[in-house]
């Protein structure tokens, strides 16, 4: 019993296979076209082997793998794209979280891709980022960020709250939309300031000039007056 799966996105073209040979479970994985890596494991009984077989398949499907043979893969042509909501989130999805601890390395794939787009596209990326951070700029969200949460009469860092909001966007569309609707799901004591420099880094890499862009809305804390109706902060 052998089954094949693949995973394709703007960064990956991978495959994974699994085969049950009596009491032995054999898996292979790797990039399409590269030498596969093989793993073998022998179990004490067929029910135990079957249970692990099904468990591993379920895990891969949850990770976004599809069953079947990988179709032809086409690398994204960022230079031909127009900025949109979908393209914005595709760029965010390029973040390389295997480099966690080195924020510049995490965002580098997105900088590289965005720098291939037009100057207008880079500016529009900045505007979309500002819109999303602005939408999260509310007292309800500020009260849910952990030790530095907003409480009347307690010191509150507007900059830290901005950097926590950055962390929400950096974690992708699904997480952003969930947190926007449910402030209690805000990250606790986490930040990702580096996303604020993504557009400027891409623009400077593309043009050699400094990035001077004033978005229609400000992402600075307390800019969203409707989000802070009781504090008097403006």
Secondary structure by P-SEA (a helix, b strand, c coil): cbbbbbcccccccbbbbbbbcccbbbbbbcccccbbbbbbbbcccaaaaaaaaaaaaaaaaaacccccccccccccccccccccaaaaaaaaacccccccccccccaaaaaaaaaaccaaaaaaaaaaaaaaaaaaccaaaaaccccccccccccccaaaaaaaaaaaaaacaaaaaaaaacccccccccccccccaaaaaaaaaaccbbbbbbcccccccccccccccccccc
